[in-house]
Amino acid sequence: MATSLSTPPGAAPPPAGAGSVIRAEDLWRTYVMGSEEIHALRGVSFTVDTGEYLAVMGPSGSGKSTLMNIIGCLDTPSKGVYVLRNKVVSEMTDDELASVRNREIGFVFQTFNLLPRASALHNVELPLIYAGVAKQDRLDRARQSLEMVELGDRVNHRPNELSGGQRQRVAIARALVNRPSLLLADEPTGNLDSVTATAILDLFRGMANQGTTVVIATHEADIARVIDRRIEISDGALVNQ
């Protein structure tokens, strides 16, 4: 299996300080269960600049997935302010949030979340269908995205005809097909062998070098060590930047 994946041609990465994509200010996320309050996040504050390659590190149950859901506009904080590209997310309309999730943010999940009966090509083109992209254009873009992760010869294969690493690459191709400015990956290498994991991390680095902001949640120190910047979370609180 290849140890590196291709990245699309593009401009050089933006200079440091080109602007914050993410600004989290005193984020809390509290769940009420009966008479008990569970604080999944406790006053988390940090910023992420354009083109950064960032790891959110912490053990299972630390709050990192909750934080990723808030960053991805899939959840809202109980308290605090989340600013995405200079817009306060809590002030966005439902239509604005839907547009941001579909056009600005790419999601990669550990469980892949692929349609089992659909081809790799159809799985990748789904975000473009929701975005209303014309059929030929979305098929061309889906093929390009699959070629970028070196699966151009697997476009008609269904998930059960692909290895775990190939399924993860289909999921990455789907996340990239809308050319998002922010890529979020929650434990993206957890089910993969070390060679495939290295290839996927190299692909993410290439994306960051092209100006895409990449944020990876992981509990694996070996993974976090090869990423440019790390923040650590424990019991819902930031313990190290």
N, C-alpha and C positions, 0 to 999 in steps of 0.2 A: 504494500500500500504506500502511496506517496506520503512523504513526510512534510510536504508543504502544499498549500492550495493557492490558486491564483487570485489576484486582486485586479479590479478594473483599473484602466488607466485614469489618471486624474491629476489634479493640481497638487502641489506640495502641501504638507500639513500647515494649518494656520500657525502663526507665531504665538508664543506663550502670551497669555493675557488678551487673546483675541475676543474674549467674552465668555461669560458663564452660561452654560446650557441649563444647569441645575443649580438652584439655590434653596436649600432646606434650612428653615429657621425654627428651632425649638419644636420639632415634630413629635407629637404624642399620638399613639393609637391605643385606645382603651376599649376592651370588650366587656360587656356586663353579662355575667352568667349567674342568674338567680340573684343572690345578695352579694356576690363576689365581683370585684373589678379586677380584670387581668390587663396589665399594662404591657402590650406587645412592643411598644416603642416608648422611650422615656427621654424626651427632650433632645432629640438628635438634630444637630446642625452641621452642615458642610456645604461646599460648593464643588461643582465639576465644570471644567472649562471645555470649550470646543476642541475635539480631537483627542481628549484624554482617554487613556486606557486604564480603567480603575477596577480594582477588586474590592468587593464588600465581603469581608471574611468573618466567620463566626460559626460556632457549633450549631447543630440542629436545635431549633427552638429558641435561638438567640434573638430573632426578630428580623433577620436579613430578608426573608421572603416577604414579610409584611412591608418592609421598606421598599423592596423592589416593586411591589404592587402599587404603592403610592407614587413612586417615581414614574411608573408606567401608566398612571392615571386610571388604574383598575380599582383603586380604593382611595379613600380620602382620610386625612388625619383627623383625629378627634380634637386636636388643638395644634396651633402652630401654622406656619405659612410655607407653602411649596410654590416656588416660582420656576416656571419652565419657559425658557427663551423670553425672559422679561415679562411673562404674563402670570398673574396669580391664578393658579389652577382653580381654586374655589370660586373664582368670579367668572369662570367660563360657562357658557351655555351648554346644554346637552349636545347640540349639534357641533359646537366647537370642540368639545371633548371627543366626540366620535371621530371628527376629522383628524385631530391630533393623534389618536390611537391608530388610525388607519394609515395616515400619510407620513407622520413624523417619527413614529416609534416602531421598531422591529423587535419582536419577542422571540426568544429561543428558550424552550422549556426542556427540562431533563427527560420528561416522558414523551417528547416529540410532538404529541397531539396531532398526528396525521390521520386522515380519513383512510380506514383500512382497505376499502374497496376501490379507491381512486388511484390513478397513476401518479407517479412523482410529478409529472407536468401539471396535472389538475390540482394536486395539493399546493403546488407553488403559485399557481395563477389565482387561487381563491381571493387573496386580498385585493387583487386587481378587479375581480368581478364585483366585489363589494364597493370598490371605488368607481365603478361605472366605466372602466376602460374598455375600448372597443376590442372585439374578439381577437383579430389578427395581431393587434398591438400587444395585447396581454400574453398571447401565446409566444410571440417573439421575445418579450421580456422575460417570461418564465424560462424559456430555453436558455437565454443568456445567463440567467441567474444560476441555473443548474450547471452550465458549462463553467461558471466561475468557481464552483465547488467541485469541479472535475467529475460531474455526473451527466455529462452530455450524452453518454451512451446508455443511460438508464431512465430516459424520460418516460418510457411506457411501462416501467416496472412498478408493481404495487409494493406497499411497505413490507408484506410478508415475503417478497422476493429479494429483499435487500438486507444487508448486514446491519448491525446496530450502528456502526459508524456511518454507513451510507444513509440510514434513516435520519440520523442527526444532521447530516449534511443537507438532506432534503429540507429539514426544518429550518436550517440556516438560510438556504436559498429562498424559502418562503419569507423569512424575516427580512431578507435583503431586497426582495423584488420591487418594493415601493421606494427603494433608495432612501431609507430613513436617515435622518440626521442623528438619531439616538438608537443604539442597539443595546437591548437588555437581555442578559442570558443568566438564567437561574440554574445553577449546578449543571452546566452544559456538557461536562465531561464525566459526570458521575457514573455512567454506564459504559464507558468506553475504555479500550485498551490504551496503553501509554503512547503508542505510535500515533493512533488516531487522535488522541487528546492533544498531542503536540501539534499535529497538523491543523486542528481546529483553532488552537490558541494562536498559531502563526497567521491563520486567516484573519482572526480578530485583530491582530496587530497590524496587518496590512490595511484593514478597514480604518483603524485609527490613524495610520499614516496618511490615508487619503482624506482625513478630516471628519470621519464619523466618530462620534463619541461612543465609547464602548464601556459598559458597566457589567461586570460579571459577579454573581454571588456564588461563593464557594466555601466549603468547610475544610478544603484541602490546602495545607500549607505549601505543598510542592507547586500547586497551581498558582496560588497567590504570589509566590516568590518570583515568578517570571513575568508578572504584570507590573507596569510602570509605577503605579501608586496603589497603596492599600489603605483601607479604613477597616477597623475591627469593631465588631459589635458584640456585646455580651449582655444577656438579660435585658434586652431592649435599649441599652445605652451605648453610646460611642465610647470606647475605651482607648482608642489609639488612632491617630491620623498620621 
